[in-house]
């Protein structure tokens, strides 16, 4: 059961970094992609409601972590995505510039935190405090990876002027190949960080795993089906 828990945690984390990471990177670039209200609405349409569905993979990973590796919960979790999700919800309800700012700020904090937190945890588990000279460059590098992944996703999900701006950074022929490349890198990030964590030493009692894991495994096809149902074609309305 321990192996199942580790594989499920790794798989859900990797999927979230691929799907949710694209949303975060796109959210970071909203001011660049959308210059007026119509363009911002088009860019927002690429984020909502799929980004909410993608958070389900994060919730799934956190549930595995809390249930099967409770001693590590305080180390690697937090409320970094709450500000961004609040902005997305308000934006979908007709919010204005303040909501856009929440989405951008929340996305940037999430991207940087996704680099800083694993670096800090790995250093701490190794018995070394995580210095700023280590955490800051890691956070910056990971944030750039999120942004590159978001731009690759934007080249597939947007149309019109936002698409042309995305291709300035990704190349005029950006498409599934560039997205596959950035997806592979994004999926590797949580795996590289996770293999340094002492998962086996902090695994929960077997009875907890036997109760929790079957439920979480059954949730995986539901998440996949929900994403397939809500996935929309890029907006084609003229600007």
Secondary structure as UniProt FT lines:
FT   HELIX           2..28
FT   HELIX           30..33
FT   HELIX           37..47
FT   TURN            48..49
FT   HELIX           50..68
FT   HELIX           70..72
FT   HELIX           73..76
FT   TURN            80..81
FT   HELIX           82..92
FT   TURN            93..94
FT   HELIX           97..125
FT   TURN            126..127
FT   HELIX           132..157
FT   HELIX           160..170
FT   TURN            172..173
FT   HELIX           176..194
FT   TURN            195..196
FT   HELIX           200..202
FT   HELIX           206..230
//
